[in-house]
């Protein structure tokens, strides 16, 4: 853990354009306290699940990537502890036009964005600066952001079936050895 946030807390959204009904709303999050607290339900006309905010410029553990995610002074929002985070309709469906996103702590971070209408977008981001993502998704009930960093310290992940396969081979070897011992 670094500064109260897990190293996996990796999505830093700097600027989000949400359209609620016919009115476009540009959210910069700079009117939030920047203290690590949750983005309030109803903020910008939508509900927020597992998004927190803080001052990315003055974050005590810089360099982290959060400071590079800032597009307007000073706040960013992030998925708390790297867990999936969602934007949900509050009263009416909404549109997600575009946003900037930056990784924190982990370069090469895989992020999956799922819209309630079956839309999916996969992106790879890093800590060096914000990436503009344009979706132009409309009539949404929810959008979920999931970060998935499957490579650790440059090591290639082992497929889940490989250890099971290896233990099965070891078991067969052990049985064969027992059979050989029992032969006269």
C-alpha positions as CSV (number, residue, x, y, z in Angstrom):
1,X,0.0,0.0,0.0
2,X,1.2,3.5,-0.8
3,X,-0.3,6.5,1.0
4,X,-3.5,4.7,2.0
5,X,-4.2,3.6,-1.6
6,X,-3.3,0.1,-3.0
7,X,-0.8,0.0,-5.8
8,X,-3.5,-1.6,-7.9
9,X,-5.6,1.6,-7.7
10,X,-4.8,2.5,-11.2
11,X,-7.5,4.5,-13.0
12,X,-7.1,8.2,-12.8
13,X,-9.8,9.9,-14.8
14,X,-9.0,13.6,-15.2
15,X,-11.8,15.0,-17.4
16,X,-15.1,13.4,-18.1
17,X,-17.8,14.6,-20.5
18,X,-21.2,13.3,-19.5
19,X,-24.4,14.3,-21.2
20,X,-27.5,13.9,-19.0
21,X,-30.8,14.4,-20.9
22,X,-30.3,17.1,-23.4
23,X,-27.8,19.1,-21.4
24,X,-24.0,18.5,-21.8
25,X,-22.1,18.6,-18.5
26,X,-18.3,18.9,-18.4
27,X,-17.0,17.4,-15.2
28,X,-13.5,18.4,-13.9
29,X,-13.9,17.2,-10.3
30,X,-12.1,20.4,-9.1
31,X,-15.1,21.3,-6.9
32,X,-14.6,18.1,-4.8
33,X,-12.5,18.2,-1.7
34,X,-9.5,16.3,-3.2
35,X,-9.1,14.4,0.1
36,X,-9.6,10.8,-1.0
37,X,-13.3,10.7,-0.3
38,X,-15.9,9.1,-2.5
39,X,-17.4,11.0,-5.4
40,X,-20.9,11.8,-4.1
41,X,-24.0,10.1,-5.4
42,X,-25.7,12.5,-7.8
43,X,-22.5,14.4,-8.7
44,X,-22.9,15.7,-12.3
45,X,-26.4,14.2,-12.5
46,X,-25.2,10.5,-12.2
47,X,-24.4,8.1,-9.4
48,X,-20.8,7.0,-8.7
49,X,-19.8,3.6,-7.4
50,X,-16.2,3.0,-6.1
51,X,-14.8,6.3,-7.5
52,X,-12.8,8.4,-5.1
53,X,-11.2,11.8,-5.6
54,X,-8.0,13.6,-4.6
55,X,-5.6,16.3,-5.5
56,X,-3.4,14.7,-8.1
57,X,-0.9,17.5,-8.2
58,X,-0.2,17.6,-4.5
59,X,-0.5,13.9,-3.8
60,X,2.1,13.0,-1.2
61,X,3.4,9.9,-3.1
62,X,4.2,11.5,-6.4
63,X,5.5,10.4,-8.8
64,X,2.6,8.0,-9.1
65,X,1.0,8.8,-12.4
66,X,-1.9,10.7,-10.7
67,X,-0.1,14.0,-11.2
68,X,0.2,13.2,-15.0
69,X,-3.5,12.6,-15.1
70,X,-4.5,16.1,-14.1
71,X,-6.1,18.0,-17.0
72,X,-7.6,20.8,-15.0
73,X,-6.2,21.9,-11.6
74,X,-6.1,19.8,-9.4
75,X,-8.4,16.9,-8.8
76,X,-8.6,13.4,-10.4
77,X,-10.9,10.5,-9.6
78,X,-9.8,6.9,-9.3
79,X,-11.1,3.4,-8.8
80,X,-10.6,2.8,-5.1
81,X,-8.1,-0.1,-4.5
82,X,-8.1,-1.0,-8.1
83,X,-11.6,-2.5,-7.9
84,X,-14.1,-2.0,-10.7
85,X,-15.8,1.4,-10.6
86,X,-19.1,2.5,-12.2
87,X,-21.1,5.5,-13.3
88,X,-24.8,4.7,-13.0
89,X,-27.9,6.5,-14.2
90,X,-29.5,8.6,-11.5
91,X,-32.9,9.5,-12.9
92,X,-32.5,9.3,-16.7
93,X,-30.2,7.6,-19.1
94,X,-27.0,9.4,-19.9
95,X,-24.3,9.6,-22.6
96,X,-20.6,9.2,-22.1
97,X,-18.9,11.2,-24.8
98,X,-15.2,11.3,-23.8
99,X,-12.7,11.4,-21.0
100,X,-9.0,11.4,-20.2
101,X,-7.6,8.4,-18.4
102,X,-4.1,7.8,-16.9
103,X,-2.6,4.8,-15.1
104,X,-1.2,5.2,-11.6
105,X,1.7,3.1,-10.4
106,X,1.5,0.6,-13.3
107,X,2.5,1.2,-16.9
108,X,0.8,-1.0,-19.5
109,X,-2.4,-1.1,-17.5
110,X,-5.3,-2.9,-19.2
111,X,-8.6,-1.2,-18.7
112,X,-11.9,-2.6,-19.9
113,X,-14.9,-0.2,-20.2
114,X,-18.3,-1.8,-20.4
115,X,-21.5,0.1,-21.3
116,X,-24.9,-1.1,-20.3
117,X,-26.0,-1.3,-23.9
118,X,-23.4,-4.0,-24.6
119,X,-20.6,-1.7,-25.7
120,X,-17.1,-2.7,-24.7
121,X,-13.8,-0.9,-25.1
122,X,-10.4,-2.2,-24.2
123,X,-7.5,0.2,-23.8
124,X,-3.9,0.1,-22.5
125,X,-2.6,3.1,-20.6
126,X,0.5,4.2,-18.7
127,X,1.6,6.7,-16.1
128,X,3.3,9.2,-18.5
129,X,0.2,11.2,-19.4
130,X,-3.5,11.2,-20.1
131,X,-5.0,9.3,-22.9
132,X,-8.2,10.8,-24.5
133,X,-10.9,8.1,-25.0
134,X,-13.8,9.1,-27.2
135,X,-16.8,6.8,-26.9
136,X,-19.9,8.7,-27.9
137,X,-22.0,6.1,-26.1
138,X,-25.7,7.2,-25.6
139,X,-28.7,6.0,-23.7
140,X,-26.7,4.4,-20.9
141,X,-27.8,3.1,-17.5
142,X,-24.3,2.3,-16.4
143,X,-20.6,2.3,-17.5
144,X,-18.1,0.1,-15.6
145,X,-14.3,0.6,-15.6
146,X,-12.2,-2.5,-14.7
147,X,-8.4,-2.3,-14.5
148,X,-6.5,-5.6,-15.0
149,X,-2.8,-5.7,-14.7
150,X,-1.9,-9.3,-15.4
151,X,1.9,-8.9,-15.7
152,X,3.9,-8.4,-12.5
153,X,7.5,-7.1,-12.6
154,X,7.8,-8.1,-16.3
155,X,7.0,-11.7,-15.6
156,X,4.7,-13.5,-17.9
157,X,1.7,-14.8,-16.1
158,X,1.3,-18.6,-15.9
159,X,-2.0,-19.9,-17.4
160,X,-4.3,-21.2,-14.7
161,X,-4.4,-24.7,-16.1
162,X,-0.6,-25.1,-16.2
163,X,-0.1,-25.8,-12.5
164,X,-3.0,-28.3,-12.5
165,X,-1.5,-30.0,-15.6
166,X,1.9,-30.2,-13.9
167,X,0.5,-31.7,-10.7
168,X,-1.4,-34.3,-12.8
169,X,1.9,-35.3,-14.5
170,X,3.6,-35.5,-11.2
171,X,0.8,-37.8,-9.9
172,X,1.1,-40.1,-12.9
173,X,4.9,-40.2,-12.3
174,X,4.4,-41.1,-8.7
175,X,1.9,-43.9,-9.6
176,X,4.3,-45.3,-12.3
177,X,7.1,-45.4,-9.8
178,X,5.0,-47.3,-7.3
179,X,4.1,-49.9,-10.0
180,X,7.7,-50.3,-10.9
181,X,8.6,-50.9,-7.2
182,X,5.9,-53.6,-6.8
183,X,7.1,-55.7,-9.8
184,X,9.1,-58.8,-8.9
